[in-house]
Amino acid sequence: MKFTQFLKTKGAMGSIFMGIFYAVAMLGIFLPGYTAIPGNIDRLPIAIVNDDKGEYGAMIAEQLKGNLPFQEINMDVTNSEALKKLEKNDLALVVHIPKTFSTDMQNGDVSSSIDFTVNEASATVGSSTMTSVVTEINNQLSTQFSQQTAQGILMNFNVPEDQAAEMAKIIESSYVGNLVTINDIPDGMHNNMLPMFLTMAGYVGAMIAALQLVASFKESRGKASKKRLFLYVQITALLIAVLSSLAAMGIVYLVNQPSGDLFLSMLGQQVLVYMVAFNFTAMFVFLIGEGGMILNIPVLLMQTLANGATISRDMMYPPYEWMSYSSPMYYSVQAYMANLYGSISASPFMWGLAAVGLGAMLINMLVVAFVHKPVPVVNEEMKNEITNEAKNVKNTAEVIA
């Protein structure tokens, strides 16, 4: 065989195609998607709550509104309402100016400072960016208030030395910003990325299983009805879901050591993730066979950006945002984030995940029912009888000959 003939084989042609296709799909999806960092940072919604009735509070609120690089700044909300939205990740930052801020600044009392609250149980880029923004704001406000305090104090030049030293301290610490974090995530990137890694482990395993189990479904046609074979496929997928989820939880508890109270809820979610991902990826395989994996790859790559682990939905470009609403990975990541580190219920995300799974299973049932042609079922007894009859005919023919 010549090399040119080898290149024309099915395996070689398929490998060449997949090599080019994967490179184009991955870079064509990842690179444009990640240009949202830091390009779309300004899309993150924040709230500025000014409870101060003095001049300082109003001045700071207006300065922040005019200078912060965010398109959506909500100023018509109470602090409690803003913090509830922050817990749900409907806001990325809450700035709270307390009632006594102006009075405290005028009196040189720094016990009442501005609170900048960030939710760590959110997209990595969002929480880290807000922390950097708060640091920069505090540096600017500290300089501003130190200068204003100095101007007020230096108007009284003839003061004793001890009082001058006390005034210098006031100037130095005239403003101290207070960075508050809610839903703290334990130190370590393995904790921060755990929701995404768990989801990816279940999704990729289910995608591979979808290709193999659908192939078994097609190979077994004629040995049982389509309904029975479809049921066998689902039961097998469920068995794999349970076993793989137990293995996954074993590693998670060895490395990340989450609370033991979360074991059953995490195990149940991982099983659900697997089953939803299986039916979601099986749609393409049931419909067009092995070629369905060509569609599954870009869909998987899209979801790695659209799952909300790194980039929040507010920052996503439209195609990725649209994908997040039907993405098993988005609902799974958000549910894990809420369950492991958040202070809100994971139920809405779990229901969203279940809805995607039921929709995918319904589509698979319709494809099997109406696209796959019926094949006569031959049981083992009938098959043996036909085989024996064929042998008898053959033997008779030999004897006659």
C-alpha positions in Angstrom: 0.0 0.0 0.0 1.3 3.4 -0.9 1.2 6.3 1.5 -1.3 8.2 -0.7 -3.6 5.1 -0.5 -3.3 5.0 3.3 -4.2 8.7 3.5 -7.5 7.9 1.7 -8.6 5.3 4.3 -11.6 6.2 6.5 -9.5 6.4 9.7 -6.8 8.7 8.2 -9.4 11.0 6.6 -11.4 11.2 9.8 -8.3 12.0 11.8 -7.3 14.8 9.5 -10.8 16.2 9.5 -11.1 16.1 13.3 -7.7 17.6 13.8 -8.5 20.6 11.7 -12.1 20.8 13.0 -11.1 20.7 16.7 -8.5 23.4 16.3 -10.9 25.7 14.4 -13.8 25.0 16.9 -11.8 25.5 20.0 -9.9 28.6 19.0 -13.0 30.0 17.2 -15.1 29.6 20.3 -12.6 30.3 23.1 -10.7 33.3 21.8 -13.7 35.4 20.9 -15.4 34.4 24.2 -12.5 35.4 26.4 -12.3 38.8 24.8 -15.1 39.6 27.2 -12.3 39.8 29.8 -11.9 42.7 30.6 -13.8 44.1 27.7 -17.3 43.5 29.2 -16.4 44.2 32.8 -18.6 47.4 32.5 -21.7 45.2 32.0 -21.5 44.0 35.6 -24.4 45.5 37.6 -23.6 47.2 41.0 -25.6 49.2 43.6 -24.6 52.3 45.5 -26.7 52.8 48.7 -26.4 56.2 50.4 -28.0 56.3 53.8 -26.0 59.4 54.8 -27.9 62.6 55.0 -24.8 64.8 55.1 -22.7 66.3 52.3 -20.0 63.7 52.2 -22.3 60.8 51.5 -24.0 62.6 48.6 -20.7 63.8 47.2 -19.2 60.3 47.3 -22.3 58.7 45.7 -22.2 61.1 42.8 -18.5 60.7 42.3 -18.7 57.0 42.3 -21.6 57.1 39.9 -19.8 59.4 37.5 -16.4 57.7 37.7 -17.0 54.0 38.0 -16.8 52.2 34.6 -20.2 50.3 35.0 -23.2 50.8 32.7 -25.7 49.6 35.3 -25.5 51.4 38.7 -28.6 51.0 40.8 -29.0 53.8 43.4 -32.7 53.3 44.1 -32.5 50.3 46.4 -32.1 49.7 50.1 -29.1 48.1 51.6 -31.0 44.9 52.6 -32.5 44.6 49.1 -29.1 45.1 47.5 -27.5 42.5 49.7 -30.2 39.9 48.8 -29.6 40.6 45.1 -25.8 40.2 45.7 -26.4 36.8 47.2 -28.3 35.7 44.1 -25.5 37.2 41.9 -27.9 39.7 40.4 -25.4 42.4 41.6 -21.6 42.2 41.5 -20.9 44.8 44.2 -22.8 46.7 46.8 -21.4 50.1 48.1 -23.1 51.2 51.4 -22.5 54.6 52.9 -23.8 54.6 56.5 -26.0 57.2 58.1 -23.4 58.8 60.3 -20.6 58.9 57.7 -20.5 62.7 57.3 -20.7 63.3 61.0 -18.0 60.8 61.7 -15.7 62.2 59.1 -16.1 65.7 60.4 -15.4 64.5 63.9 -12.3 62.5 62.8 -14.1 59.3 63.9 -13.2 56.4 61.5 -15.3 53.8 63.2 -18.0 54.3 60.6 -16.6 53.5 57.2 -18.0 52.8 53.7 -18.8 49.1 53.2 -17.9 47.5 49.8 -19.5 44.0 49.7 -18.5 41.3 47.2 -19.9 37.8 46.8 -17.1 35.3 46.4 -19.5 32.5 45.4 -19.8 33.9 41.9 -17.9 34.0 38.6 -14.1 34.1 39.3 -13.5 37.2 37.1 -16.4 39.1 38.6 -15.4 38.7 42.3 -11.6 39.3 41.6 -12.3 42.3 39.5 -14.6 43.9 42.1 -12.0 43.3 44.8 -9.5 45.2 42.6 -12.0 48.0 42.0 -12.7 48.4 45.7 -8.9 48.6 46.4 -8.6 51.4 43.9 -11.6 53.3 45.1 -10.4 53.1 48.7 -7.0 54.4 47.7 -8.5 57.4 46.0 -11.0 58.2 48.8 -8.3 57.8 51.4 -6.2 60.4 49.6 -9.2 62.7 49.1 -10.3 62.7 52.7 -6.8 63.0 54.1 -6.3 66.2 52.1 -9.7 67.6 53.2 -9.0 66.7 56.9 -5.6 68.3 56.6 -7.0 71.5 55.2 -9.4 71.7 58.1 -6.8 71.0 60.8 -4.1 73.2 59.4 -6.3 76.2 59.7 -5.4 76.0 63.4 -1.6 76.5 63.3 -0.9 77.5 66.8 -1.5 74.2 68.6 0.6 72.3 71.2 2.9 69.6 70.0 0.9 66.7 71.5 -2.3 68.0 69.8 -0.4 68.4 66.6 0.7 64.7 66.8 -2.9 63.7 67.4 -4.1 65.7 64.4 -1.5 64.1 62.2 -3.0 60.7 63.2 -6.4 61.9 62.2 -5.1 63.1 58.9 -3.4 59.8 58.2 -6.5 57.7 59.1 -9.3 60.0 58.1 -10.8 57.4 55.9 -10.7 53.6 56.0 -12.8 51.6 53.5 -14.3 48.3 54.6 -14.2 45.4 52.1 -16.8 42.8 53.1 -17.0 39.4 51.4 -19.9 37.1 51.7 -20.0 33.4 51.0 -16.3 33.0 51.4 -14.7 30.2 49.4 -11.8 28.3 51.1 -8.3 29.1 49.9 -7.1 27.2 46.9 -8.0 27.2 43.2 -9.2 23.6 43.6 -12.0 24.9 45.8 -12.8 27.8 43.5 -13.0 25.5 40.4 -14.7 22.5 42.1 -18.2 23.3 40.7 -16.8 23.4 37.2 -14.6 20.4 37.5 -17.4 18.2 38.9 -19.7 19.3 36.1 -17.1 18.7 33.4 -16.3 15.2 34.8 -19.9 14.2 34.6 -20.6 15.9 31.2 -17.6 14.5 29.3 -18.1 11.0 30.6 -21.8 11.2 29.6 -20.9 12.5 26.2 -18.6 9.5 25.5 -21.2 7.1 26.9 -23.8 8.6 24.6 -21.7 7.6 21.6 -21.1 4.1 22.8 -24.6 3.3 24.2 -26.4 4.6 21.1 -24.1 2.4 19.0 -25.1 -0.5 21.2 -28.8 0.5 20.7 -28.3 0.3 16.9 -26.4 -2.9 17.0 -29.1 -4.6 19.1 -32.0 -3.6 16.7 -34.0 -6.7 15.8 -33.2 -8.4 19.2 -35.7 -6.3 21.1 -38.2 -3.5 20.4 -37.1 0.1 20.1 -38.9 1.0 23.4 -37.2 -1.8 25.2 -33.8 -0.9 23.9 -34.3 2.7 24.7 -35.1 1.8 28.2 -32.0 -0.4 28.4 -29.9 2.5 27.3 -31.4 4.8 30.0 -31.0 2.2 32.7 -27.4 1.6 31.7 -26.7 5.3 31.7 -28.2 5.5 35.2 -26.0 2.7 36.4 -22.9 4.4 35.1 -24.1 7.7 36.6 -24.3 6.2 40.1 -20.9 4.4 39.9 -19.1 7.4 38.3 -20.6 9.8 40.8 -19.5 7.7 43.8 -16.0 7.6 42.3 -16.1 11.4 41.8 -17.3 12.1 45.3 -14.5 9.9 46.7 -11.9 12.0 45.1 -13.6 15.3 46.1 -13.7 14.3 49.7 -10.1 13.2 49.7 -8.8 16.4 48.1 -11.3 19.2 48.9 -12.8 17.8 52.1 -16.2 19.5 52.0 -18.7 19.1 54.8 -20.1 15.6 55.3 -23.6 17.0 55.4 -23.3 17.8 51.7 -22.4 14.3 50.6 -25.9 13.1 49.6 -27.0 16.3 47.9 -23.7 16.5 45.9 -24.0 12.8 45.0 -27.6 13.3 43.9 -26.7 16.3 41.8 -23.8 14.6 40.2 -26.1 11.7 39.2 -28.6 14.2 37.8 -25.8 16.0 35.9 -24.7 12.8 34.3 -28.2 11.8 33.2 -29.0 15.2 31.8 -25.7 15.5 30.0 -26.2 12.0 28.6 -29.6 12.7 27.1 -28.4 16.2 26.0 -25.4 14.8 24.0 -27.3 11.7 22.9 -29.8 13.9 20.9 -27.2 14.5 18.2 -26.0 10.9 18.2 -29.5 9.4 17.9 -30.3 11.9 15.1 -27.2 11.6 12.9 -25.2 8.7 14.4 -21.4 9.0 15.1 -21.3 12.3 13.2 -23.3 13.7 16.2 -20.0 13.9 18.1 -18.8 16.6 15.6 -21.7 18.7 16.9 -21.2 17.8 20.5 -17.6 19.1 20.6 -18.4 22.8 19.8 -21.5 22.6 22.1 -19.2 21.4 24.9 -16.7 24.1 24.2 -19.4 26.8 24.2 -20.6 25.6 27.6 -17.2 25.8 29.2 -17.5 29.6 28.8 -21.3 29.8 29.2 -21.4 27.9 32.5 -20.8 31.0 34.6 -17.8 29.6 36.5 -15.3 32.1 35.0 -17.5 34.8 33.3 -20.9 35.9 34.7 -23.9 35.9 32.4 -23.9 39.7 32.4 -20.4 39.7 30.7 -21.1 37.1 28.1 -21.6 37.9 24.4 -25.1 37.0 23.1 -24.3 33.5 21.7 -22.8 32.4 25.0 -25.6 34.0 27.0 -28.2 32.2 24.9 -26.4 28.9 25.3 -26.4 29.4 29.1 -30.2 29.2 29.3 -30.3 25.7 27.8 -26.9 24.5 29.1 -26.7 21.6 31.5 -23.3 22.9 32.6 -24.6 26.4 33.6 -27.3 25.1 35.9 -25.0 22.5 37.4 -22.2 25.0 38.1 -24.6 27.5 39.7 -26.2 24.7 41.8 -22.8 23.5 43.0 -21.8 27.1 43.8 -24.9 27.7 45.8 -24.7 24.3 47.6 -21.0 24.4 48.5 -20.4 28.1 49.2 -23.5 30.1 48.7 -26.3 31.3 51.1 -29.1 30.7 48.7 -31.0 27.6 47.7 -29.7 25.5 44.9 -33.3 24.3 44.0 -34.0 26.8 41.2 -30.8 25.7 39.4 -31.6 22.0 40.0 -35.1 22.4 38.6 -33.6 24.2 35.6 -31.1 21.3 35.1 -34.0 18.8 35.4 -36.0 20.7 32.8 -33.2 20.6 30.3 -32.8 16.8 30.9 -36.5 16.1 30.5 -36.6 18.2 27.3 -33.6 16.3 25.9 -35.1 12.9 26.8 -38.4 13.8 25.1 -36.5 14.7 21.9 -34.6 11.4 22.1 -37.9 9.5 22.5 -39.4 11.3 19.5 -36.3 10.7 17.3 -36.3 7.0 18.2 -40.0 6.7 17.6 -40.2 8.6 14.2 -36.7 8.7 12.7 -35.4 5.2 13.4 -37.1 2.8 11.1 -38.8 -0.2 12.8 -37.0 -3.6 12.5 -38.8 -6.9 13.0 -37.9 -8.4 16.3 -36.6 -12.0 16.2 -36.3 -13.8 19.5 -33.7 -16.4 20.3 -36.1 -19.4 19.8 -37.3 -18.2 16.4 -33.7 -17.5 15.5 -32.6 -21.0 16.5 -35.5 -22.6 14.6 -34.7 -20.6 11.4 -31.0 -21.6 11.8 -31.9 -25.3 12.3 -34.3 -25.2 9.4 -31.6 -23.7 7.2 -29.2 -26.5 8.2 -31.8 -29.2 7.4 -32.5 -27.7 4.0 -28.7 -27.6 3.3 -28.3 -31.3 4.4 -31.2 -32.4 2.3 -29.8 -30.6 -0.7 -26.4 -32.3 -0.2 -28.0 -35.7 0.1 -30.0 -35.2 -3.1 -26.9 -34.0 -4.9 
